[in-house]
Amino acid sequence: MHINVRLDEDHKRKLEYLMQITGLHVSDIVKQAIDALYERAERTRTKPEQLLTRAGFVSCGEGPEDLSMTYKDALNVSIRTRHGHR
């Protein structure tokens, strides 16, 4: 890929300085800058499971092993306990 970039004086000075102290060509400096930004983005990227956990969509709990079959009874007991029989 060929890239054409316009730099202000400050970035031009920084690029020339980097070329001078590293001995690298512009393309190598750009590649290393892209690699550094990419690695930083990957380290700080929030993974989907982290977002879901923070939002409360993913959690764990304890309960009876047959809760998937008896949840209605458990819910009715919980409601009666809180609100009384209606």
C-alpha positions, 0 to 999 in steps of 0.5 A, spaced: 500 500 500 502 506 498 500 512 503 501 519 501 501 524 508 501 531 509 505 533 516 505 539 519 512 542 521 511 539 528 510 532 526 515 533 520 521 535 525 519 529 529 519 524 523 526 527 521 528 526 528 526 519 528 529 517 522 536 520 524 536 517 531 534 510 528 536 510 521 530 507 519 526 509 513 519 513 513 516 506 511 519 503 517 517 508 522 510 508 519 510 500 520 512 501 527 508 506 529 502 502 526 504 496 530 505 500 536 498 503 536 495 496 534 498 493 540 495 498 545 488 498 542 488 490 543 491 491 550 485 496 552 480 493 547 474 491 552 472 484 550 464 482 549 464 478 555 467 483 559 461 488 557 456 483 558 459 481 565 459 489 567 452 490 564 449 484 569 447 480 563 453 475 565 453 472 572 453 466 576 449 463 582 447 457 586 441 454 586 438 447 585 440 443 580 433 442 577 431 449 577 430 449 570 424 445 571 422 447 578 423 455 577 415 456 577 414 453 584 420 457 586 418 463 584 411 463 587 414 461 593 418 467 593 412 472 591 408 469 596 414 470 601 414 477 599 407 479 598 403 474 602 398 470 599 393 473 594 
